[in-house]
Amino acid sequence: MNTIVIAIVLVSVIGILAGILLSYASKIFAVKEDQLFIDLRAELPGANCGGCGFAGCDDYAHALADKSLNTPCNKCAVGGPAVAEKLAGILGTNAGDTERKISFVACNGTNENAKKLYDYKGVTSCKAAKTLFGGVESCLYGCQGLGDCEKACKFDAIHVCDGVATVERDKCTACGACVAACPQHLISLKPESSLVIVQCSNKDMGKAAMAVCKTSCIGCRMCERTCQHDAVHVTDNLAVIDPEKCVNCGACAEKCPKHCILNLSLKAKKVEEKTA
């Protein structure tokens, strides 16, 4: 019995001594954090999404704190303009361009509009499907609809609806995860103020494009002729809008015979009318 008690006491004493030594060592060898880093990190949302181009919020805060790097304050997509302004205030600099950006899928190849190339039964992955005859869709440029972007999004902001990826604009943080995940390169980040967008990526000639999707751009140049601001041009058989010149008048969307140009302001108005 005495042996057991002695063993327990001995182990307890060793544990206490070890705890004291570790506590002392942690204070002696502690790495002092820069107060500037602490202040900057406190303003970041902690999403660690990597949308800023850094490994996480800590890494971004360290880069901001090192003034020799001149890291911009507006790289936190999740925090947006509000966080950029706070970071700039701490650093005493300008926040720069802080307009919110939103992911946009340049495809309207829904189950009704686009033709399937075959009935895919493999791994539920756009990247995997693309290795088999270029994908499940007849349109080689279109959304595969298998949800790689949906799986990549940490904010539940993008979902596959009716065979094509759709972004919930209110939830999107512009972290860029869906952009990186899409093997078709259909997703890009657009300024929130860009409300007239081409919802197609097909670069085939008109007849070939029409054969695979009802709403594919056919390069007819009607949008180009309609625009009074020189904001839209057909390049490689596909309409391209210059956001710097576009005034969101929606004239090109109204005249497009294939309805492949989306006027988000008009769409929002229709939603409001339905919910009113």
N, C-alpha and C positions, 0 to 999 in steps of 0.2 A: 504493500500500500504506500509506504514511504517513498519507494522508487518511483511510483506513478506520480505522486504529488511533486516530487523533485523535478521530474521530467516536464510536468505542466508548468511549474514555476519558471524553469529554465527557458522553455520555449517562449513563455510570455515576456520574460525579461529581454530575450533576444529580439522579439518582435517590437517591443517598446523602443529599444535602442536603435534598431534599424529604422523605425519610423522617425525618430528624432534626427538621425543622420541624414535621411532622405529629405526631410523638411529643411534642414540646414543647407544641404547641397543645392536644393531647388532655389533657395534665396541667393546663395553665393554665385551659382552659375546661370542665374536667370538672364535671359536676353531681353533687355528693355525695348519695348515697342515705341516707335516714334509716335508722338502725340498726334502729329499730322495724319499719319496712317490710321490711327484709331478713330479720329474724327471723320475721315473720309469713309472708312469701312462702315461706320455707324449709319451713314446715309444710304448705302447700297442695300438693295432688297434681299440679298442672300439667296437668290435663285440658283446661282452657280450654273447657269445654262450655257455659258461659253459664247453667247451672242456678241459679246464685246470683243472677242478675239483673244481673250486671255483665259487662263486655266480656270478661273473662278473669280468670285468677288474679292477675295483676299489678294489675288495676284493683280487684279485691276487696281485695287486701292494702293498697293505697293508701287505700281507703275505711275499712278497719279502723284504719289508722295515724292517720287524721285523727279524733281522739276527739270533735271537735265534731259529727261526723255521727251518732254513736251507732249505728254499723252493727252488727247482731247477729252473733255469732260462729258461729251455727248454720246459715248459708246454704249452706255447701259440702256439696252432696248426695253428691258422690263420696267425700269424706273421712269423712262421717258423724259420729257422736257422738265418735269418737276425736280427729278433727281439731278439732272444736268445743271440746273440753276443752283441747287444747293451745293454741289461739288465746286462749281465755279465761284460761289460765294466764299467757300472755305479757302480756296486757292488764290482768290483775288484775280481771277481771269475771266475771260468771256466764255459763255457756254457754247457759242457757235450755233450752227444749224441744229435746232432742237425739234423740228417738225416730226411728229410721230409717223412711223412707217408701219405698213400692214402687208402681210403676205398675200399674194394674189396668184391664183392658179390659171394659167393661160390655156384653158381647155374647157369646152362645153360638150364634150363627148359623152353625154348621158347614155343610158341603155337604149333610149328611144332614138337618139340622134346618131350614134356611132355603131358601126357594124363590128361584130366579134369575128376574129379570125378563126378561133376554135374554142372548144369548151375545155377550159383549163382546170385540171384536178390536182395540180402539184402544190408545193409549199406556198402558203399565203404570203407572198412577197413580190412586189413589183420588180425588184432587182433579179429575183430568181426567174420570174416569168419572162423577163426581157432576154434571157439567155436562150430561150426556146423560140426560134423563128422571129425574134425581135419583139415578142410580146403577144398579149392576147387580143389586142385590137387590130383591126385592119389598117387603121391609121397608125403609121410608125411613129408619129410625133405625139400621139394622144396619151391621156391618163390611163394607166393600167388598172386603176381602181382596186388595188389590193392592200392599200393602207400603210405603206412604208412611212409616209409623212405623218399619218395618224399615230403610229407607234412612237415616232420620234418626238412628238410634241408633248411637253411636260405640262402644258396649260389647258389641255382639252379644247384647243381652239380650231382644230381642223379634223374633219370627218369625211368619210367616203359616203356620199349620198347619191343614189340612183346611178352608181357606176363611176362617179367622178368626184375627186377631192373638192371639198367646199370649205372655205375659211369663215369662221365666225369673227367678224371684224372687231367686235367689242372685247373679245377675249384675247386676240392676238397681241403678243408682246414684241413681235419682230425679232425674236431671238435667232432666227435663221436655221433652226434645227430641221424644219420641213424642207427648206431650200436645199440643204446638204443631202437630205435623205432621198429626194426624188431622182431616180435614175434617168428620167426623161428630161430633166432640167426645165420643167414647166412652171416651177414656182419661183417667184422673185419678190423682192421687197419694194413696195411702191409708196410714195408719200401719201399720207392720208388725204391730202387735198386733190390728188389725181382721181377724178371720179368717172372719167371716160377711158375705158381700157379695152384692148383687143383680147377677146376671150378665145384665142386660137393660136396654135403654133405650127400648123401644117404649111410646109413650104413647097408642096407639089403644085403642078399646074392645075388650073381650074377644073378640068374634066376629071382628072385623077383624084383631086381633093373631094369633089362632090360624090365620087363613087364610094368613099369610105365614111363620110360624115355629112349629115344634112345641113349642119351649121358651120361648115368649114369655110375659111376665107378662100375666095377664088381669084384674088388678085385683080378684080375688075376695075379698080381705081375710082370707084364711085365716091368713096370717102375722101380720096385725094382731091377730086374735082369739087366736092362740096365744101370742104374746109376753107374758110376765108382767112385763116390765120397761119397757113403753111405749116400746120402742126402734125399732119399725117401724110405719110408716103408709103408706097408699096415697095418693099425691098425683098428680093428672093420670093416673089409671089405672095408675100404676106404683109398686111397692113401694119405699120409701126407708128405709134404716136409719140411725139416729142413732148414730155411733160413740161418742159420749159416754155414751150409755145402754146400749149393747149390751154384754153380758157373754160373748158368744161361746158361748152354751149350745147353739146350733144347732137349737133347737126349730122355728123358722120354716122352716129349710131342710128339716127332716124332714117337715113337714106340707105344704109347697108342692106342689100337684098338678101343676104344670108343671116342677118341678125347675129353676127359674130362679134360686134362691138357692143360692149355693155356700158350703159349709162347708169352708174350707181345712184346718182341723185334721183333719177326717175324711178328706179327700183325702190329706193327708200320712201319716196312719196307714195307709191302704190301700197307699200306695207302699212304706212301710217293711215291711209284711207280705209284699209281693211280692218285695222284695229280700232278705228275711231267709232 
